[in-house]
Structure formats: structure tokens, C-alpha cells
Amino acid sequence: MSKSFSLEDAIVTIDGVEITGYENAQDSISIAPAGDDGSITHGINGQGVFVHSSNRGATVTIKTLQHSEINETLNRLREQQINNPTNATAKLITYKDMRNGDEILLSGCWFSTPPTISRGTSHNGMTWTFVATKAEIKIKGGL
């Protein structure tokens, strides 16, 4: 039995504010681990040991339509971070897939790469990039 997916089933919040107005793209929401879970360290005798990484961070990208209302909010939050760094606070980003039950909690999030502003004959999306100090990912079996 085939299932369908809609971005209407994906709820993303930043400090409780729901993100809407997604760009119609394959990767409208992307959460990428910041590093590997660990690696093998080899000794002089050829023996190896797996060394766990303490890195639990992630890079989060959210693509929105350029003139969707959420861009004004995201721009304001980014301006607060870059214009007043001593009072800036990390953001909490949550993701919930209402159809499949996946849940992701991203804590210690900061804006990183500023979005590019473009104009043209297409829909002109904006990509908001965050870095998170910790990603807790719970993938479910789906429906």
C-alpha cells in the first residue's frame, strides 16, 4: 500500500513559532548530522578500537518562499542574534511528522549562513541555515 507525504504533515517550530510557507522543494526541511558517530583508531600493531564521538550536533536548513510571512519573523530573530550577540540566546527547533510519527528535537540552535536574496522569474526561495549543539532524532516505522 502506498502512502503520501505533504509538508502540511510536517510541523517545525522555532522557539514555539510554527514555520509555514515552505518552498516546493525536495529538501524543504533538512537536518544533517554535524559529524560521524565515531571512528576506528588503529595502533602500531594493527589492532583497532572504535572511538565514540561526543558530537551530537546538526545543521538544519529550512527553505521558505521568499515572501512568505515567516521570513519576516526569521529575519527579525537573526537580526537579534547578529546585532546584539551578548544578549542573544540559542533557539529550540522541533520537528514532528504527524503522518509517520518521526520526532526531532534540536537544541542550542543558532543562525549560521545568512540567506541569499534573489529575484527572477521563478518562485525565489530563501534558505535559512542553523547549527544545533544537540540533535535528538526519533525515527518511527511510519504508517
Backbone as numpy.savetxt, mean C-alpha at the origin, in Angstrom:
# Nx Ny Nz CAx CAy CAz Cx Cy Cz
-16.55 -23.08 -10.65 -17.39 -21.92 -10.65 -16.50 -20.69 -10.65
-16.75 -19.79 -11.56 -15.93 -18.58 -11.61 -16.51 -17.50 -10.71
-15.64 -16.66 -10.22 -16.04 -15.54 -9.36 -15.58 -14.25 -10.03
-16.14 -13.17 -9.60 -15.73 -11.88 -10.14 -15.14 -11.04 -9.02
-14.45 -9.98 -9.41 -13.87 -9.05 -8.44 -14.21 -7.63 -8.88
-14.47 -6.79 -7.92 -14.71 -5.38 -8.17 -13.99 -4.58 -7.10
-13.45 -3.43 -7.47 -12.82 -2.57 -6.47 -13.81 -2.09 -5.43
-15.11 -2.22 -5.74 -16.13 -1.90 -4.73 -16.06 -2.88 -3.57
-15.46 -4.05 -3.78 -15.31 -5.06 -2.73 -14.03 -4.85 -1.92
-13.20 -3.93 -2.33 -11.92 -3.68 -1.66 -12.04 -2.37 -0.88
-11.91 -2.47 0.42 -12.01 -1.27 1.25 -10.62 -0.95 1.79
-10.13 0.22 1.41 -8.85 0.72 1.89 -9.12 1.99 2.68
-8.54 2.05 3.87 -8.66 3.27 4.67 -7.27 3.76 5.06
-7.15 5.07 5.19 -5.94 5.69 5.71 -6.38 6.51 6.91
-5.94 6.10 8.08 -6.38 6.73 9.33 -7.90 6.87 9.37
-8.60 5.83 8.92 -10.05 5.80 8.98 -10.78 6.43 7.82
-10.07 7.11 6.91 -10.69 7.73 5.75 -10.69 6.73 4.60
-11.88 6.40 4.09 -11.97 5.41 3.01 -11.49 6.01 1.69
-10.68 5.24 0.98 -10.16 5.64 -0.33 -11.19 5.23 -1.38
-11.52 6.16 -2.27 -12.45 5.90 -3.38 -11.86 6.53 -4.64
-12.53 6.36 -5.75 -12.08 6.99 -6.99 -10.84 6.34 -7.58
-10.78 5.01 -7.52 -9.62 4.29 -8.04 -9.50 4.42 -9.55
-8.26 4.42 -10.00 -7.98 4.34 -11.43 -8.33 2.94 -11.89
-8.86 2.81 -13.10 -9.20 1.51 -13.65 -7.92 0.85 -14.17
-7.19 0.24 -13.24 -5.91 -0.37 -13.59 -5.81 -1.74 -12.94
-4.94 -2.57 -13.48 -4.73 -3.90 -12.93 -4.16 -3.83 -11.52
-3.42 -2.77 -11.24 -2.76 -2.65 -9.94 -3.18 -1.37 -9.22
-4.47 -1.13 -9.13 -4.99 0.06 -8.45 -4.54 0.10 -7.00
-4.43 -1.06 -6.39 -3.93 -1.19 -5.03 -2.80 -2.23 -5.09
-1.63 -1.83 -4.60 -0.49 -2.75 -4.62 0.24 -2.67 -3.29
0.50 -3.84 -2.70 1.23 -3.91 -1.43 2.38 -4.89 -1.65
3.60 -4.35 -1.63 4.78 -5.17 -1.92 5.69 -5.23 -0.70
6.06 -6.44 -0.29 7.00 -6.56 0.84 8.28 -5.79 0.56
8.86 -5.22 1.61 10.07 -4.42 1.46 11.32 -5.27 1.31
11.24 -6.53 1.64 12.42 -7.39 1.52 12.03 -8.85 1.65
13.03 -9.68 1.59 12.82 -11.12 1.72 12.58 -11.51 3.17
12.05 -12.71 3.38 11.83 -13.22 4.74 13.14 -13.59 5.41
14.17 -13.73 4.63 15.49 -14.08 5.15 16.34 -14.62 4.02
17.50 -15.15 4.38 18.39 -15.72 3.36 19.33 -16.73 4.01
19.98 -17.49 3.16 20.94 -18.48 3.64 22.31 -17.81 3.75
22.96 -18.00 4.87 24.34 -17.56 5.06 25.20 -18.81 5.11
26.20 -18.85 4.23 27.07 -20.02 4.13 28.39 -19.78 4.86
28.85 -20.82 5.54 30.14 -20.76 6.21 31.24 -21.28 5.30
32.45 -21.24 5.79 33.62 -21.65 5.03 33.60 -23.14 4.69
32.89 -23.92 5.52 32.85 -25.36 5.27 31.72 -25.76 4.33
30.98 -24.79 3.80 29.90 -25.09 2.86 28.55 -25.29 3.53
28.53 -25.36 4.83 27.27 -25.48 5.55 26.54 -24.14 5.50
25.24 -24.19 5.57 24.44 -22.96 5.53 23.44 -22.91 6.66
23.05 -21.72 6.98 22.03 -21.51 7.99 21.08 -20.44 7.46
19.79 -20.66 7.69 18.80 -19.67 7.28 18.74 -18.58 8.35
18.92 -17.33 7.93 18.87 -16.20 8.84 17.58 -15.43 8.55
16.70 -15.40 9.55 15.43 -14.70 9.41 15.65 -13.20 9.34
14.85 -12.53 8.54 14.90 -11.08 8.45 13.92 -10.48 9.46
14.29 -9.39 10.06 13.35 -8.70 10.95 12.55 -7.65 10.19
12.78 -7.55 8.88 12.09 -6.58 8.05 10.66 -7.04 7.79
9.70 -6.30 8.28 8.28 -6.61 8.05 7.60 -5.50 7.26
8.41 -4.60 6.69 7.89 -3.43 5.99 7.29 -3.76 4.64
6.69 -2.74 4.04 6.07 -2.89 2.73 6.01 -1.54 2.04
5.89 -1.59 0.72 5.61 -0.40 -0.07 4.17 -0.52 -0.55
3.42 0.55 -0.37 2.00 0.55 -0.73 1.79 1.59 -1.82
1.15 1.20 -2.92 0.79 2.16 -3.95 -0.72 2.10 -4.16
-1.29 3.27 -4.28 -2.73 3.40 -4.52 -2.89 4.33 -5.71
-3.58 3.85 -6.73 -3.78 4.64 -7.94 -5.21 5.15 -7.97
-5.33 6.47 -8.06 -6.65 7.10 -8.09 -6.79 7.93 -9.36
-8.03 8.21 -9.73 -8.27 9.11 -10.84 -7.86 10.51 -10.41
-7.25 11.24 -11.32 -6.62 12.51 -10.96 -7.57 13.50 -10.28
-8.79 13.57 -10.71 -9.69 14.56 -10.13 -10.76 13.94 -9.25
-10.45 12.80 -8.65 -11.37 12.24 -7.66 -11.19 13.02 -6.36
-12.23 13.07 -5.56 -12.21 13.86 -4.32 -11.11 13.42 -3.36
-10.77 12.13 -3.34 -9.81 11.63 -2.36 -8.43 12.25 -2.57
-8.11 12.69 -3.78 -6.79 13.28 -4.02 -6.57 14.56 -3.22
-7.63 15.33 -3.01 -7.49 16.53 -2.20 -7.11 16.15 -0.76
-7.75 15.11 -0.23 -7.43 14.65 1.12 -6.01 14.11 1.20
-5.63 13.26 0.24 -4.29 12.70 0.24 -3.23 13.79 0.09
-3.49 14.75 -0.77 -2.54 15.85 -0.94 -2.39 16.64 0.36
-3.49 16.89 1.05 -3.44 17.63 2.33 -2.62 16.86 3.36
-2.85 15.53 3.45 -2.09 14.71 4.39 -0.60 14.71 4.06
-0.28 14.62 2.77 1.13 14.64 2.35 1.76 15.99 2.66
1.03 17.07 2.41 1.54 18.42 2.71 1.83 18.57 4.20
0.98 18.01 5.06 1.21 18.07 6.50 2.52 17.37 6.85
2.77 16.23 6.20 3.99 15.47 6.47 5.24 16.22 6.02
5.22 16.77 4.82 6.44 17.38 4.30 6.66 18.81 4.80
5.59 19.52 5.14 5.73 20.91 5.58 5.95 21.06 7.08
5.62 20.03 7.85 5.77 20.11 9.30 6.27 18.76 9.83
7.49 18.38 9.45 7.97 17.03 9.79 8.09 16.76 11.29
8.30 17.78 12.09 8.44 17.53 13.53 7.12 17.13 14.18
6.00 17.53 13.60 4.69 17.16 14.14 3.99 16.08 13.32
4.60 15.63 12.25 3.98 14.63 11.40 3.88 13.29 12.13
2.83 12.56 11.84 2.64 11.25 12.45 2.46 10.20 11.36
2.86 8.99 11.68 2.70 7.88 10.74 1.22 7.58 10.56
0.87 7.05 9.41 -0.51 6.70 9.08 -0.74 5.21 9.28
-2.00 4.86 9.50 -2.42 3.46 9.57 -3.26 3.19 8.33
-2.83 2.23 7.52 -3.56 1.86 6.31 -4.14 0.46 6.52
-5.43 0.32 6.23 -6.06 -1.00 6.31 -6.63 -1.38 4.94
-6.59 -2.66 4.66 -7.17 -3.21 3.43 -8.05 -4.38 3.82
-9.26 -4.40 3.29 -10.16 -5.53 3.53 -10.84 -5.88 2.22
-10.71 -7.13 1.80 -11.39 -7.63 0.61 -12.70 -8.25 1.09
-13.80 -7.58 0.85 -15.10 -8.02 1.35 -15.58 -9.30 0.68
-15.08 -9.60 -0.50 -15.53 -10.80 -1.21 -14.75 -12.04 -0.76
-13.43 -11.89 -0.57 -12.59 -13.05 -0.26 -12.13 -13.11 1.19
-12.27 -12.01 1.92 -11.89 -12.00 3.33 -10.45 -11.67 3.62
-9.65 -11.34 2.60 -8.26 -10.95 2.84 -8.23 -9.68 3.69
-7.27 -9.61 4.61 -7.11 -8.43 5.45 -5.63 -8.08 5.55
-5.33 -6.80 5.41 -3.95 -6.34 5.55 -3.95 -5.10 6.43
-3.09 -5.12 7.42 -2.91 -3.98 8.32 -1.50 -3.47 8.12
-1.38 -2.21 7.74 -0.09 -1.59 7.46 0.10 -0.44 8.46
1.07 -0.60 9.33 1.28 0.42 10.34 2.60 1.16 10.11
2.69 2.34 10.70 3.88 3.17 10.53 4.06 3.62 9.10
2.98 4.06 8.44 3.03 4.42 7.01 3.33 5.90 6.82
4.19 6.16 5.84 4.59 7.51 5.49 4.52 7.67 3.98
4.13 8.85 3.51 4.21 9.14 2.08 5.68 9.08 1.69
5.98 8.51 0.54 7.37 8.47 0.10 7.53 9.18 -1.24
7.18 8.54 -2.34 7.35 9.13 -3.67 6.17 10.05 -3.99
6.41 11.33 -4.29 5.29 12.22 -4.62 4.63 11.79 -5.92
3.32 12.02 -6.04 2.64 11.65 -7.28 3.02 12.58 -8.42
3.03 12.03 -9.62 3.29 12.81 -10.82 1.96 13.40 -11.30
2.00 14.66 -11.67 0.83 15.33 -12.23 0.98 15.30 -13.75
-0.05 14.81 -14.44 0.03 14.76 -15.90 -1.30 15.20 -16.49
-1.23 15.64 -17.71 -2.43 16.01 -18.46 -2.30 15.37 -19.84
-3.43 14.95 -20.37 -3.40 14.34 -21.69 -4.79 13.95 -22.13
-4.85 13.05 -23.07 -6.14 12.66 -23.63 -6.72 11.42 -22.96
-6.08 10.95 -21.91 -6.57 9.78 -21.19 -7.13 10.22 -19.85
-7.37 9.28 -18.97 -8.00 9.57 -17.68 -7.04 10.12 -16.64
-5.74 10.11 -16.87 -4.74 10.72 -15.99 -4.88 10.31 -14.53
-4.31 9.20 -14.22 -4.33 8.74 -12.83 -3.21 9.36 -12.01
-3.33 9.22 -10.69 -2.29 9.65 -9.76 -1.90 8.45 -8.92
-0.60 8.27 -8.73 -0.11 7.16 -7.92 0.44 7.70 -6.62
-0.17 7.27 -5.52 0.26 7.66 -4.17 1.08 6.52 -3.61
2.30 6.81 -3.17 3.20 5.78 -2.68 3.51 6.02 -1.20
3.37 4.96 -0.43 3.66 4.97 1.00 4.68 3.88 1.31
5.42 4.07 2.38 6.23 3.00 2.94 5.67 2.71 4.33
5.62 1.43 4.67 5.08 1.00 5.96 6.18 0.28 6.73
6.23 0.52 8.03 7.23 -0.16 8.85 6.83 -1.60 9.14
5.51 -1.87 9.11 5.06 -3.23 9.39 3.82 -3.56 8.58
3.83 -4.74 7.96 2.68 -5.24 7.21 2.25 -6.57 7.81
0.98 -6.63 8.21 0.41 -7.87 8.71 -0.60 -8.33 7.68
-0.29 -9.43 6.99 -1.10 -9.87 5.84 -1.79 -11.19 6.18
-3.11 -11.20 6.02 -3.91 -12.41 6.23 -4.68 -12.70 4.96
-4.20 -13.68 4.20 -4.84 -14.08 2.95 -5.77 -15.25 3.24
-7.01 -15.14 2.79 -8.01 -16.17 3.01 -8.18 -17.01 1.76
-8.87 -18.12 1.89 -9.09 -19.03 0.78 -10.06 -18.51 -0.26
-10.81 -17.49 0.06 -11.76 -16.92 -0.90 -13.06 -17.68 -0.93
-13.94 -17.21 -1.79 -15.27 -17.83 -1.93 -15.28 -18.88 -2.99
